[in-house]
């Protein structure tokens, strides 16, 4: 999962990417993460795949795991967040 969850990045309101934490990820960050998995990533210099597009089922499975992780944070005492940022995601 480190390979896939490490792609999750938080973008500040100023547009700067920062490391994602359980307390700062937003719905937009999750949607960008889903889109990155869906489209894949090519090396601009060679045109070869750095990361191939993921299958819809794989994206859904990874999203489900992230949803559970965020939900566990909501249910913790004290909770580091109050809302699940994965709840309104649109999956492919």
PDB file of N, CA, C and O in Angstrom:
ATOM      1  N   UNK A   1       0.823  -1.194   0.000  1.00  0.00           N
ATOM      2  CA  UNK A   1       0.000   0.000   0.000  1.00  0.00           C
ATOM      3  C   UNK A   1       0.862   1.252   0.000  1.00  0.00           C
ATOM      4  O   UNK A   1       0.415   2.305  -0.453  1.00  0.00           O
ATOM      5  N   UNK A   2       2.087   1.158   0.498  1.00  0.00           N
ATOM      6  CA  UNK A   2       2.958   2.325   0.500  1.00  0.00           C
ATOM      7  C   UNK A   2       3.147   2.855  -0.923  1.00  0.00           C
ATOM      8  O   UNK A   2       3.241   4.065  -1.131  1.00  0.00           O
ATOM      9  N   UNK A   3       3.202   1.965  -1.882  1.00  0.00           N
ATOM     10  CA  UNK A   3       3.372   2.354  -3.286  1.00  0.00           C
ATOM     11  C   UNK A   3       2.201   3.197  -3.781  1.00  0.00           C
ATOM     12  O   UNK A   3       2.396   4.121  -4.571  1.00  0.00           O
ATOM     13  N   UNK A   4       1.001   2.893  -3.330  1.00  0.00           N
ATOM     14  CA  UNK A   4      -0.185   3.585  -3.833  1.00  0.00           C
ATOM     15  C   UNK A   4      -0.596   4.765  -2.965  1.00  0.00           C
ATOM     16  O   UNK A   4      -0.954   5.820  -3.490  1.00  0.00           O
ATOM     17  N   UNK A   5      -0.552   4.609  -1.664  1.00  0.00           N
ATOM     18  CA  UNK A   5      -0.943   5.713  -0.782  1.00  0.00           C
ATOM     19  C   UNK A   5       0.094   6.829  -0.786  1.00  0.00           C
ATOM     20  O   UNK A   5      -0.226   7.965  -0.436  1.00  0.00           O
ATOM     21  N   UNK A   6       1.328   6.525  -1.175  1.00  0.00           N
ATOM     22  CA  UNK A   6       2.347   7.572  -1.235  1.00  0.00           C
ATOM     23  C   UNK A   6       2.062   8.573  -2.347  1.00  0.00           C
ATOM     24  O   UNK A   6       2.645   9.657  -2.361  1.00  0.00           O
ATOM     25  N   UNK A   7       1.185   8.232  -3.272  1.00  0.00           N
ATOM     26  CA  UNK A   7       0.795   9.156  -4.340  1.00  0.00           C
ATOM     27  C   UNK A   7      -0.149  10.238  -3.835  1.00  0.00           C
ATOM     28  O   UNK A   7      -0.333  11.260  -4.498  1.00  0.00           O
ATOM     29  N   UNK A   8      -0.743  10.025  -2.678  1.00  0.00           N
ATOM     30  CA  UNK A   8      -1.695  10.978  -2.112  1.00  0.00           C
ATOM     31  C   UNK A   8      -0.934  12.208  -1.605  1.00  0.00           C
ATOM     32  O   UNK A   8      -0.059  12.100  -0.747  1.00  0.00           O
ATOM     33  N   UNK A   9      -1.282  13.369  -2.148  1.00  0.00           N
ATOM     34  CA  UNK A   9      -0.619  14.628  -1.812  1.00  0.00           C
ATOM     35  C   UNK A   9      -1.688  15.641  -1.439  1.00  0.00           C
ATOM     36  O   UNK A   9      -2.750  15.691  -2.059  1.00  0.00           O
ATOM     37  N   UNK A  10      -1.403  16.450  -0.420  1.00  0.00           N
ATOM     38  CA  UNK A  10      -2.309  17.533  -0.049  1.00  0.00           C
ATOM     39  C   UNK A  10      -1.866  18.803  -0.765  1.00  0.00           C
ATOM     40  O   UNK A  10      -0.685  19.150  -0.748  1.00  0.00           O
ATOM     41  N   UNK A  11      -2.817  19.497  -1.398  1.00  0.00           N
ATOM     42  CA  UNK A  11      -2.520  20.767  -2.046  1.00  0.00           C
ATOM     43  C   UNK A  11      -3.126  21.879  -1.201  1.00  0.00           C
ATOM     44  O   UNK A  11      -4.325  21.880  -0.924  1.00  0.00           O
ATOM     45  N   UNK A  12      -2.290  22.820  -0.798  1.00  0.00           N
ATOM     46  CA  UNK A  12      -2.766  23.933   0.026  1.00  0.00           C
ATOM     47  C   UNK A  12      -3.632  24.866  -0.818  1.00  0.00           C
ATOM     48  O   UNK A  12      -3.681  24.741  -2.042  1.00  0.00           O
ATOM     49  N   UNK A  13      -4.305  25.791  -0.164  1.00  0.00           N
ATOM     50  CA  UNK A  13      -5.134  26.764  -0.890  1.00  0.00           C
ATOM     51  C   UNK A  13      -4.303  27.626  -1.816  1.00  0.00           C
ATOM     52  O   UNK A  13      -4.801  28.124  -2.826  1.00  0.00           O
ATOM     53  N   UNK A  14      -3.034  27.803  -1.475  1.00  0.00           N
ATOM     54  CA  UNK A  14      -2.125  28.579  -2.317  1.00  0.00           C
ATOM     55  C   UNK A  14      -1.633  27.771  -3.514  1.00  0.00           C
ATOM     56  O   UNK A  14      -0.925  28.301  -4.371  1.00  0.00           O
ATOM     57  N   UNK A  15      -2.002  26.490  -3.579  1.00  0.00           N
ATOM     58  CA  UNK A  15      -1.618  25.643  -4.699  1.00  0.00           C
ATOM     59  C   UNK A  15      -0.316  24.902  -4.515  1.00  0.00           C
ATOM     60  O   UNK A  15       0.183  24.292  -5.461  1.00  0.00           O
ATOM     61  N   UNK A  16       0.249  24.938  -3.318  1.00  0.00           N
ATOM     62  CA  UNK A  16       1.502  24.230  -3.061  1.00  0.00           C
ATOM     63  C   UNK A  16       1.242  22.811  -2.576  1.00  0.00           C
ATOM     64  O   UNK A  16       0.458  22.610  -1.648  1.00  0.00           O
ATOM     65  N   UNK A  17       1.887  21.824  -3.188  1.00  0.00           N
ATOM     66  CA  UNK A  17       1.740  20.446  -2.696  1.00  0.00           C
ATOM     67  C   UNK A  17       2.541  20.249  -1.415  1.00  0.00           C
ATOM     68  O   UNK A  17       3.680  20.703  -1.303  1.00  0.00           O
ATOM     69  N   UNK A  18       1.930  19.568  -0.455  1.00  0.00           N
ATOM     70  CA  UNK A  18       2.584  19.242   0.815  1.00  0.00           C
ATOM     71  C   UNK A  18       2.306  17.777   1.116  1.00  0.00           C
ATOM     72  O   UNK A  18       1.389  17.194   0.538  1.00  0.00           O
ATOM     73  N   UNK A  19       3.079  17.171   2.008  1.00  0.00           N
ATOM     74  CA  UNK A  19       2.808  15.781   2.360  1.00  0.00           C
ATOM     75  C   UNK A  19       1.402  15.623   2.951  1.00  0.00           C
ATOM     76  O   UNK A  19       0.956  16.443   3.753  1.00  0.00           O
ATOM     77  N   UNK A  20       0.733  14.580   2.548  1.00  0.00           N
ATOM     78  CA  UNK A  20      -0.615  14.309   3.056  1.00  0.00           C
ATOM     79  C   UNK A  20      -0.526  13.653   4.424  1.00  0.00           C
ATOM     80  O   UNK A  20       0.291  12.761   4.650  1.00  0.00           O
ATOM     81  N   UNK A  21      -1.378  14.110   5.329  1.00  0.00           N
ATOM     82  CA  UNK A  21      -1.504  13.486   6.638  1.00  0.00           C
ATOM     83  C   UNK A  21      -2.979  13.199   6.871  1.00  0.00           C
ATOM     84  O   UNK A  21      -3.835  13.690   6.136  1.00  0.00           O
ATOM     85  N   UNK A  22      -3.270  12.420   7.876  1.00  0.00           N
ATOM     86  CA  UNK A  22      -4.660  12.076   8.163  1.00  0.00           C
ATOM     87  C   UNK A  22      -5.461  13.324   8.535  1.00  0.00           C
ATOM     88  O   UNK A  22      -6.681  13.345   8.373  1.00  0.00           O
ATOM     89  N   UNK A  23      -4.799  14.345   9.024  1.00  0.00           N
ATOM     90  CA  UNK A  23      -5.500  15.554   9.433  1.00  0.00           C
ATOM     91  C   UNK A  23      -5.681  16.599   8.356  1.00  0.00           C
ATOM     92  O   UNK A  23      -6.512  17.494   8.511  1.00  0.00           O
ATOM     93  N   UNK A  24      -4.914  16.516   7.242  1.00  0.00           N
ATOM     94  CA  UNK A  24      -5.012  17.596   6.261  1.00  0.00           C
ATOM     95  C   UNK A  24      -5.570  17.204   4.895  1.00  0.00           C
ATOM     96  O   UNK A  24      -5.830  18.089   4.079  1.00  0.00           O
ATOM     97  N   UNK A  25      -5.765  15.918   4.611  1.00  0.00           N
ATOM     98  CA  UNK A  25      -6.258  15.569   3.279  1.00  0.00           C
ATOM     99  C   UNK A  25      -7.713  16.006   3.109  1.00  0.00           C
ATOM    100  O   UNK A  25      -8.511  15.967   4.045  1.00  0.00           O
ATOM    101  N   UNK A  26      -8.026  16.419   1.891  1.00  0.00           N
ATOM    102  CA  UNK A  26      -9.354  16.921   1.575  1.00  0.00           C
ATOM    103  C   UNK A  26     -10.006  16.053   0.504  1.00  0.00           C
ATOM    104  O   UNK A  26      -9.369  15.168  -0.065  1.00  0.00           O
ATOM    105  N   UNK A  27     -11.264  16.314   0.241  1.00  0.00           N
ATOM    106  CA  UNK A  27     -11.978  15.599  -0.818  1.00  0.00           C
ATOM    107  C   UNK A  27     -11.302  15.827  -2.165  1.00  0.00           C
ATOM    108  O   UNK A  27     -11.198  14.898  -2.966  1.00  0.00           O
ATOM    109  N   UNK A  28     -10.840  17.050  -2.424  1.00  0.00           N
ATOM    110  CA  UNK A  28     -10.148  17.341  -3.684  1.00  0.00           C
ATOM    111  C   UNK A  28      -8.847  16.552  -3.795  1.00  0.00           C
ATOM    112  O   UNK A  28      -8.502  16.080  -4.879  1.00  0.00           O
ATOM    113  N   UNK A  29      -8.124  16.403  -2.691  1.00  0.00           N
ATOM    114  CA  UNK A  29      -6.886  15.616  -2.699  1.00  0.00           C
ATOM    115  C   UNK A  29      -7.178  14.158  -3.053  1.00  0.00           C
ATOM    116  O   UNK A  29      -6.451  13.540  -3.831  1.00  0.00           O
ATOM    117  N   UNK A  30      -8.237  13.624  -2.480  1.00  0.00           N
ATOM    118  CA  UNK A  30      -8.619  12.231  -2.755  1.00  0.00           C
ATOM    119  C   UNK A  30      -9.023  12.083  -4.219  1.00  0.00           C
ATOM    120  O   UNK A  30      -8.654  11.102  -4.865  1.00  0.00           O
ATOM    121  N   UNK A  31      -9.779  13.048  -4.751  1.00  0.00           N
ATOM    122  CA  UNK A  31     -10.202  12.977  -6.147  1.00  0.00           C
ATOM    123  C   UNK A  31      -9.002  13.074  -7.088  1.00  0.00           C
ATOM    124  O   UNK A  31      -8.962  12.376  -8.101  1.00  0.00           O
ATOM    125  N   UNK A  32      -8.025  13.926  -6.774  1.00  0.00           N
ATOM    126  CA  UNK A  32      -6.799  14.013  -7.580  1.00  0.00           C
ATOM    127  C   UNK A  32      -6.032  12.696  -7.542  1.00  0.00           C
ATOM    128  O   UNK A  32      -5.480  12.266  -8.555  1.00  0.00           O
ATOM    129  N   UNK A  33      -5.999  12.058  -6.382  1.00  0.00           N
ATOM    130  CA  UNK A  33      -5.326  10.760  -6.219  1.00  0.00           C
ATOM    131  C   UNK A  33      -6.007   9.689  -7.074  1.00  0.00           C
ATOM    132  O   UNK A  33      -5.336   8.874  -7.707  1.00  0.00           O
ATOM    133  N   UNK A  34      -7.321   9.697  -7.087  1.00  0.00           N
ATOM    134  CA  UNK A  34      -8.073   8.743  -7.909  1.00  0.00           C
ATOM    135  C   UNK A  34      -7.763   8.989  -9.388  1.00  0.00           C
ATOM    136  O   UNK A  34      -7.508   8.046 -10.136  1.00  0.00           O
ATOM    137  N   UNK A  35      -7.787  10.251  -9.806  1.00  0.00           N
ATOM    138  CA  UNK A  35      -7.529  10.609 -11.204  1.00  0.00           C
ATOM    139  C   UNK A  35      -6.118  10.203 -11.624  1.00  0.00           C
ATOM    140  O   UNK A  35      -5.921   9.730 -12.743  1.00  0.00           O
ATOM    141  N   UNK A  36      -5.127  10.383 -10.734  1.00  0.00           N
ATOM    142  CA  UNK A  36      -3.751   9.997 -11.045  1.00  0.00           C
ATOM    143  C   UNK A  36      -3.646   8.489 -11.263  1.00  0.00           C
ATOM    144  O   UNK A  36      -2.938   8.041 -12.164  1.00  0.00           O
ATOM    145  N   UNK A  37      -4.339   7.715 -10.453  1.00  0.00           N
ATOM    146  CA  UNK A  37      -4.319   6.265 -10.632  1.00  0.00           C
ATOM    147  C   UNK A  37      -5.013   5.873 -11.936  1.00  0.00           C
ATOM    148  O   UNK A  37      -4.597   4.937 -12.619  1.00  0.00           O
ATOM    149  N   UNK A  38      -6.059   6.593 -12.263  1.00  0.00           N
ATOM    150  CA  UNK A  38      -6.855   6.281 -13.453  1.00  0.00           C
ATOM    151  C   UNK A  38      -6.092   6.577 -14.747  1.00  0.00           C
ATOM    152  O   UNK A  38      -6.184   5.816 -15.711  1.00  0.00           O
ATOM    153  N   UNK A  39      -5.344   7.676 -14.770  1.00  0.00           N
ATOM    154  CA  UNK A  39      -4.650   8.085 -15.992  1.00  0.00           C
ATOM    155  C   UNK A  39      -3.235   7.541 -16.094  1.00  0.00           C
ATOM    156  O   UNK A  39      -2.695   7.418 -17.194  1.00  0.00           O
ATOM    157  N   UNK A  40      -2.628   7.213 -14.959  1.00  0.00           N
ATOM    158  CA  UNK A  40      -1.239   6.759 -14.969  1.00  0.00           C
ATOM    159  C   UNK A  40      -0.296   7.944 -15.086  1.00  0.00           C
ATOM    160  O   UNK A  40      -0.717   9.100 -15.041  1.00  0.00           O
ATOM    161  N   UNK A  41       0.983   7.640 -15.236  1.00  0.00           N
ATOM    162  CA  UNK A  41       1.989   8.698 -15.299  1.00  0.00           C
ATOM    163  C   UNK A  41       3.097   8.264 -16.250  1.00  0.00           C
ATOM    164  O   UNK A  41       3.666   7.182 -16.101  1.00  0.00           O
ATOM    165  N   UNK A  42       3.400   9.117 -17.230  1.00  0.00           N
ATOM    166  CA  UNK A  42       4.474   8.824 -18.186  1.00  0.00           C
ATOM    167  C   UNK A  42       5.672   9.718 -17.915  1.00  0.00           C
ATOM    168  O   UNK A  42       5.538  10.843 -17.432  1.00  0.00           O
ATOM    169  N   UNK A  43       6.842   9.191 -18.237  1.00  0.00           N
ATOM    170  CA  UNK A  43       8.073   9.970 -18.139  1.00  0.00           C
ATOM    171  C   UNK A  43       8.077  10.956 -19.305  1.00  0.00           C
ATOM    172  O   UNK A  43       8.019  10.528 -20.457  1.00  0.00           O
ATOM    173  N   UNK A  44       8.143  12.264 -19.042  1.00  0.00           N
ATOM    174  CA  UNK A  44       8.093  13.239 -20.132  1.00  0.00           C
ATOM    175  C   UNK A  44       9.280  13.135 -21.087  1.00  0.00           C
ATOM    176  O   UNK A  44       9.155  13.467 -22.266  1.00  0.00           O
ATOM    177  N   UNK A  45      10.411  12.686 -20.595  1.00  0.00           N
ATOM    178  CA  UNK A  45      11.605  12.601 -21.435  1.00  0.00           C
ATOM    179  C   UNK A  45      11.547  11.423 -22.404  1.00  0.00           C
ATOM    180  O   UNK A  45      11.912  11.566 -23.571  1.00  0.00           O
ATOM    181  N   UNK A  46      11.096  10.275 -21.939  1.00  0.00           N
ATOM    182  CA  UNK A  46      11.133   9.069 -22.775  1.00  0.00           C
ATOM    183  C   UNK A  46       9.765   8.648 -23.282  1.00  0.00           C
ATOM    184  O   UNK A  46       9.670   7.911 -24.264  1.00  0.00           O
ATOM    185  N   UNK A  47       8.700   9.108 -22.624  1.00  0.00           N
ATOM    186  CA  UNK A  47       7.358   8.681 -23.019  1.00  0.00           C
ATOM    187  C   UNK A  47       6.985   7.308 -22.492  1.00  0.00           C
ATOM    188  O   UNK A  47       5.902   6.801 -22.787  1.00  0.00           O
ATOM    189  N   UNK A  48       7.873   6.703 -21.717  1.00  0.00           N
ATOM    190  CA  UNK A  48       7.589   5.383 -21.136  1.00  0.00           C
ATOM    191  C   UNK A  48       6.809   5.555 -19.850  1.00  0.00           C
ATOM    192  O   UNK A  48       6.891   6.588 -19.186  1.00  0.00           O
ATOM    193  N   UNK A  49       6.047   4.517 -19.510  1.00  0.00           N
ATOM    194  CA  UNK A  49       5.231   4.566 -18.300  1.00  0.00           C
ATOM    195  C   UNK A  49       6.098   4.527 -17.048  1.00  0.00           C
ATOM    196  O   UNK A  49       6.965   3.664 -16.907  1.00  0.00           O
ATOM    197  N   UNK A  50       5.859   5.460 -16.148  1.00  0.00           N
ATOM    198  CA  UNK A  50       6.425   5.401 -14.806  1.00  0.00           C
ATOM    199  C   UNK A  50       5.456   4.579 -13.955  1.00  0.00           C
ATOM    200  O   UNK A  50       5.861   3.730 -13.162  1.00  0.00           O
ATOM    201  N   UNK A  51       4.183   4.854 -14.143  1.00  0.00           N
ATOM    202  CA  UNK A  51       3.114   4.151 -13.437  1.00  0.00           C
ATOM    203  C   UNK A  51       1.973   3.970 -14.426  1.00  0.00           C
ATOM    204  O   UNK A  51       1.392   4.947 -14.899  1.00  0.00           O
ATOM    205  N   UNK A  52       1.658   2.731 -14.734  1.00  0.00           N
ATOM    206  CA  UNK A  52       0.569   2.441 -15.682  1.00  0.00           C
ATOM    207  C   UNK A  52      -0.790   2.759 -15.058  1.00  0.00           C
ATOM    208  O   UNK A  52      -0.927   2.741 -13.835  1.00  0.00           O
ATOM    209  N   UNK A  53      -1.789   3.047 -15.884  1.00  0.00           N
ATOM    210  CA  UNK A  53      -3.141   3.268 -15.353  1.00  0.00           C
ATOM    211  C   UNK A  53      -3.622   2.032 -14.600  1.00  0.00           C
ATOM    212  O   UNK A  53      -3.397   0.900 -15.026  1.00  0.00           O
ATOM    213  N   UNK A  54      -4.283   2.270 -13.481  1.00  0.00           N
ATOM    214  CA  UNK A  54      -4.782   1.169 -12.656  1.00  0.00           C
ATOM    215  C   UNK A  54      -6.171   0.750 -13.115  1.00  0.00           C
ATOM    216  O   UNK A  54      -6.920   1.547 -13.678  1.00  0.00           O
ATOM    217  N   UNK A  55      -6.497  -0.496 -12.870  1.00  0.00           N
ATOM    218  CA  UNK A  55      -7.833  -1.002 -13.173  1.00  0.00           C
ATOM    219  C   UNK A  55      -8.846  -0.371 -12.220  1.00  0.00           C
ATOM    220  O   UNK A  55      -8.509  -0.014 -11.091  1.00  0.00           O
ATOM    221  N   UNK A  56     -10.080  -0.238 -12.679  1.00  0.00           N
ATOM    222  CA  UNK A  56     -11.141   0.356 -11.871  1.00  0.00           C
ATOM    223  C   UNK A  56     -11.313  -0.370 -10.549  1.00  0.00           C
ATOM    224  O   UNK A  56     -11.508   0.268  -9.515  1.00  0.00           O
ATOM    225  N   UNK A  57     -11.245  -1.682 -10.566  1.00  0.00           N
ATOM    226  CA  UNK A  57     -11.402  -2.480  -9.351  1.00  0.00           C
ATOM    227  C   UNK A  57     -10.269  -2.205  -8.367  1.00  0.00           C
ATOM    228  O   UNK A  57     -10.497  -2.121  -7.160  1.00  0.00           O
ATOM    229  N   UNK A  58      -9.048  -2.065  -8.882  1.00  0.00           N
ATOM    230  CA  UNK A  58      -7.903  -1.764  -8.016  1.00  0.00           C
ATOM    231  C   UNK A  58      -8.059  -0.401  -7.366  1.00  0.00           C
ATOM    232  O   UNK A  58      -7.776  -0.238  -6.179  1.00  0.00           O
ATOM    233  N   UNK A  59      -8.506   0.576  -8.139  1.00  0.00           N
ATOM    234  CA  UNK A  59      -8.728   1.917  -7.594  1.00  0.00           C
ATOM    235  C   UNK A  59      -9.796   1.865  -6.511  1.00  0.00           C
ATOM    236  O   UNK A  59      -9.643   2.479  -5.455  1.00  0.00           O
ATOM    237  N   UNK A  60     -10.872   1.139  -6.768  1.00  0.00           N
ATOM    238  CA  UNK A  60     -11.954   1.018  -5.780  1.00  0.00           C
ATOM    239  C   UNK A  60     -11.462   0.333  -4.509  1.00  0.00           C
ATOM    240  O   UNK A  60     -11.840   0.736  -3.409  1.00  0.00           O
ATOM    241  N   UNK A  61     -10.632  -0.689  -4.642  1.00  0.00           N
ATOM    242  CA  UNK A  61     -10.092  -1.378  -3.465  1.00  0.00           C
ATOM    243  C   UNK A  61      -9.194  -0.457  -2.640  1.00  0.00           C
ATOM    244  O   UNK A  61      -9.288  -0.435  -1.413  1.00  0.00           O
ATOM    245  N   UNK A  62      -8.327   0.299  -3.306  1.00  0.00           N
ATOM    246  CA  UNK A  62      -7.435   1.220  -2.602  1.00  0.00           C
ATOM    247  C   UNK A  62      -8.231   2.334  -1.930  1.00  0.00           C
ATOM    248  O   UNK A  62      -7.926   2.735  -0.807  1.00  0.00           O
ATOM    249  N   UNK A  63      -9.243   2.826  -2.617  1.00  0.00           N
ATOM    250  CA  UNK A  63     -10.096   3.871  -2.056  1.00  0.00           C
ATOM    251  C   UNK A  63     -10.829   3.342  -0.825  1.00  0.00           C
ATOM    252  O   UNK A  63     -10.976   4.055   0.168  1.00  0.00           O
ATOM    253  N   UNK A  64     -11.283   2.102  -0.891  1.00  0.00           N
ATOM    254  CA  UNK A  64     -11.962   1.495   0.255  1.00  0.00           C
ATOM    255  C   UNK A  64     -11.060   1.408   1.473  1.00  0.00           C
ATOM    256  O   UNK A  64     -11.504   1.649   2.595  1.00  0.00           O
ATOM    257  N   UNK A  65      -9.795   1.064   1.258  1.00  0.00           N
ATOM    258  CA  UNK A  65      -8.845   1.012   2.365  1.00  0.00           C
ATOM    259  C   UNK A  65      -8.611   2.403   2.944  1.00  0.00           C
ATOM    260  O   UNK A  65      -8.597   2.578   4.162  1.00  0.00           O
ATOM    261  N   UNK A  66      -8.426   3.395   2.068  1.00  0.00           N
ATOM    262  CA  UNK A  66      -8.242   4.764   2.547  1.00  0.00           C
ATOM    263  C   UNK A  66      -9.473   5.231   3.315  1.00  0.00           C
ATOM    264  O   UNK A  66      -9.335   5.887   4.347  1.00  0.00           O
ATOM    265  N   UNK A  67     -10.670   4.909   2.838  1.00  0.00           N
ATOM    266  CA  UNK A  67     -11.907   5.277   3.523  1.00  0.00           C
ATOM    267  C   UNK A  67     -11.903   4.704   4.943  1.00  0.00           C
ATOM    268  O   UNK A  67     -12.251   5.403   5.894  1.00  0.00           O
ATOM    269  N   UNK A  68     -11.513   3.444   5.087  1.00  0.00           N
ATOM    270  CA  UNK A  68     -11.475   2.804   6.409  1.00  0.00           C
ATOM    271  C   UNK A  68     -10.449   3.461   7.324  1.00  0.00           C
ATOM    272  O   UNK A  68     -10.701   3.616   8.519  1.00  0.00           O
ATOM    273  N   UNK A  69      -9.305   3.846   6.785  1.00  0.00           N
ATOM    274  CA  UNK A  69      -8.271   4.507   7.583  1.00  0.00           C
ATOM    275  C   UNK A  69      -8.773   5.856   8.095  1.00  0.00           C
ATOM    276  O   UNK A  69      -8.590   6.190   9.265  1.00  0.00           O
ATOM    277  N   UNK A  70      -9.406   6.625   7.212  1.00  0.00           N
ATOM    278  CA  UNK A  70      -9.927   7.939   7.610  1.00  0.00           C
ATOM    279  C   UNK A  70     -11.067   7.767   8.606  1.00  0.00           C
ATOM    280  O   UNK A  70     -11.171   8.534   9.563  1.00  0.00           O
ATOM    281  N   UNK A  71     -11.919   6.775   8.395  1.00  0.00           N
ATOM    282  CA  UNK A  71     -13.031   6.530   9.321  1.00  0.00           C
ATOM    283  C   UNK A  71     -12.514   6.157  10.708  1.00  0.00           C
ATOM    284  O   UNK A  71     -13.085   6.574  11.716  1.00  0.00           O
ATOM    285  N   UNK A  72     -11.441   5.378  10.762  1.00  0.00           N
ATOM    286  CA  UNK A  72     -10.850   5.021  12.058  1.00  0.00           C
ATOM    287  C   UNK A  72     -10.324   6.265  12.767  1.00  0.00           C
ATOM    288  O   UNK A  72     -10.397   6.362  13.992  1.00  0.00           O
ATOM    289  N   UNK A  73      -9.794   7.214  11.998  1.00  0.00           N
ATOM    290  CA  UNK A  73      -9.322   8.467  12.595  1.00  0.00           C
ATOM    291  C   UNK A  73     -10.489   9.277  13.155  1.00  0.00           C
ATOM    292  O   UNK A  73     -10.356   9.929  14.190  1.00  0.00           O
ATOM    293  N   UNK A  74     -11.622   9.234  12.476  1.00  0.00           N
ATOM    294  CA  UNK A  74     -12.808   9.955  12.956  1.00  0.00           C
ATOM    295  C   UNK A  74     -13.308   9.353  14.259  1.00  0.00           C
ATOM    296  O   UNK A  74     -13.765  10.076  15.144  1.00  0.00           O
ATOM    297  N   UNK A  75     -13.225   8.047  14.379  1.00  0.00           N
ATOM    298  CA  UNK A  75     -13.734   7.343  15.556  1.00  0.00           C
ATOM    299  C   UNK A  75     -12.730   7.286  16.708  1.00  0.00           C
ATOM    300  O   UNK A  75     -13.056   6.794  17.788  1.00  0.00           O
ATOM    301  N   UNK A  76     -11.513   7.785  16.487  1.00  0.00           N
ATOM    302  CA  UNK A  76     -10.487   7.787  17.543  1.00  0.00           C
ATOM    303  C   UNK A  76     -10.862   8.790  18.631  1.00  0.00           C
ATOM    304  O   UNK A  76     -11.702   9.667  18.429  1.00  0.00           O
ATOM    305  N   UNK A  77     -10.220   8.641  19.784  1.00  0.00           N
ATOM    306  CA  UNK A  77     -10.499   9.557  20.886  1.00  0.00           C
ATOM    307  C   UNK A  77      -9.193  10.203  21.333  1.00  0.00           C
ATOM    308  O   UNK A  77      -8.366   9.493  21.904  1.00  0.00           O
ATOM    309  N   UNK A  78      -8.950  11.457  21.125  1.00  0.00           N
ATOM    310  CA  UNK A  78      -9.768  12.442  20.421  1.00  0.00           C
ATOM    311  C   UNK A  78      -9.580  12.309  18.908  1.00  0.00           C
ATOM    312  O   UNK A  78      -8.505  11.923  18.449  1.00  0.00           O
ATOM    313  N   UNK A  79     -10.605  12.622  18.144  1.00  0.00           N
ATOM    314  CA  UNK A  79     -10.508  12.468  16.686  1.00  0.00           C
ATOM    315  C   UNK A  79      -9.666  13.567  16.043  1.00  0.00           C
ATOM    316  O   UNK A  79      -9.871  14.748  16.323  1.00  0.00           O
ATOM    317  N   UNK A  80      -8.712  13.186  15.176  1.00  0.00           N
ATOM    318  CA  UNK A  80      -7.919  14.200  14.479  1.00  0.00           C
ATOM    319  C   UNK A  80      -8.702  14.886  13.353  1.00  0.00           C
ATOM    320  O   UNK A  80      -8.257  15.894  12.805  1.00  0.00           O
ATOM    321  N   UNK A  81      -9.857  14.337  13.019  1.00  0.00           N
ATOM    322  CA  UNK A  81     -10.719  14.952  12.001  1.00  0.00           C
ATOM    323  C   UNK A  81     -12.165  14.606  12.296  1.00  0.00           C
ATOM    324  O   UNK A  81     -12.441  13.679  13.057  1.00  0.00           O
ATOM    325  N   UNK A  82     -13.090  15.345  11.702  1.00  0.00           N
ATOM    326  CA  UNK A  82     -14.509  15.141  11.999  1.00  0.00           C
ATOM    327  C   UNK A  82     -15.309  14.637  10.811  1.00  0.00           C
ATOM    328  O   UNK A  82     -16.447  14.200  10.983  1.00  0.00           O
ATOM    329  N   UNK A  83     -14.743  14.685   9.605  1.00  0.00           N
ATOM    330  CA  UNK A  83     -15.471  14.293   8.402  1.00  0.00           C
ATOM    331  C   UNK A  83     -14.606  13.374   7.548  1.00  0.00           C
ATOM    332  O   UNK A  83     -13.390  13.546   7.468  1.00  0.00           O
ATOM    333  N   UNK A  84     -15.251  12.389   6.906  1.00  0.00           N
ATOM    334  CA  UNK A  84     -14.518  11.480   6.037  1.00  0.00           C
ATOM    335  C   UNK A  84     -14.406  12.092   4.644  1.00  0.00           C
ATOM    336  O   UNK A  84     -15.405  12.241   3.941  1.00  0.00           O
ATOM    337  N   UNK A  85     -13.195  12.440   4.257  1.00  0.00           N
ATOM    338  CA  UNK A  85     -12.949  13.096   2.968  1.00  0.00           C
ATOM    339  C   UNK A  85     -13.140  12.140   1.789  1.00  0.00           C
ATOM    340  O   UNK A  85     -13.147  12.578   0.639  1.00  0.00           O
ATOM    341  N   UNK A  86     -13.291  10.860   2.056  1.00  0.00           N
ATOM    342  CA  UNK A  86     -13.491   9.874   0.993  1.00  0.00           C
ATOM    343  C   UNK A  86     -14.970   9.633   0.693  1.00  0.00           C
ATOM    344  O   UNK A  86     -15.308   8.993  -0.302  1.00  0.00           O
ATOM    345  N   UNK A  87     -15.840  10.140   1.545  1.00  0.00           N
ATOM    346  CA  UNK A  87     -17.271   9.818   1.443  1.00  0.00           C
ATOM    347  C   UNK A  87     -17.915  10.272   0.144  1.00  0.00           C
ATOM    348  O   UNK A  87     -18.806   9.591  -0.364  1.00  0.00           O
ATOM    349  N   UNK A  88     -17.493  11.395  -0.405  1.00  0.00           N
ATOM    350  CA  UNK A  88     -18.152  11.905  -1.614  1.00  0.00           C
ATOM    351  C   UNK A  88     -17.305  11.738  -2.873  1.00  0.00           C
ATOM    352  O   UNK A  88     -17.543  12.420  -3.871  1.00  0.00           O
ATOM    353  N   UNK A  89     -16.335  10.855  -2.841  1.00  0.00           N
ATOM    354  CA  UNK A  89     -15.476  10.631  -4.004  1.00  0.00           C
ATOM    355  C   UNK A  89     -16.238   9.959  -5.128  1.00  0.00           C
ATOM    356  O   UNK A  89     -17.125   9.136  -4.900  1.00  0.00           O
ATOM    357  N   UNK A  90     -15.872  10.330  -6.352  1.00  0.00           N
ATOM    358  CA  UNK A  90     -16.442   9.671  -7.530  1.00  0.00           C
ATOM    359  C   UNK A  90     -15.394   8.693  -8.067  1.00  0.00           C
ATOM    360  O   UNK A  90     -14.292   9.088  -8.448  1.00  0.00           O
ATOM    361  N   UNK A  91     -15.751   7.441  -8.089  1.00  0.00           N
ATOM    362  CA  UNK A  91     -14.836   6.402  -8.574  1.00  0.00           C
ATOM    363  C   UNK A  91     -15.116   6.106 -10.038  1.00  0.00           C
ATOM    364  O   UNK A  91     -16.241   6.274 -10.508  1.00  0.00           O
ATOM    365  N   UNK A  92     -14.078   5.660 -10.765  1.00  0.00           N
ATOM    366  CA  UNK A  92     -14.282   5.315 -12.181  1.00  0.00           C
ATOM    367  C   UNK A  92     -15.171   4.091 -12.340  1.00  0.00           C
ATOM    368  O   UNK A  92     -15.442   3.667 -13.464  1.00  0.00           O
TER     369      UNK A  92
END
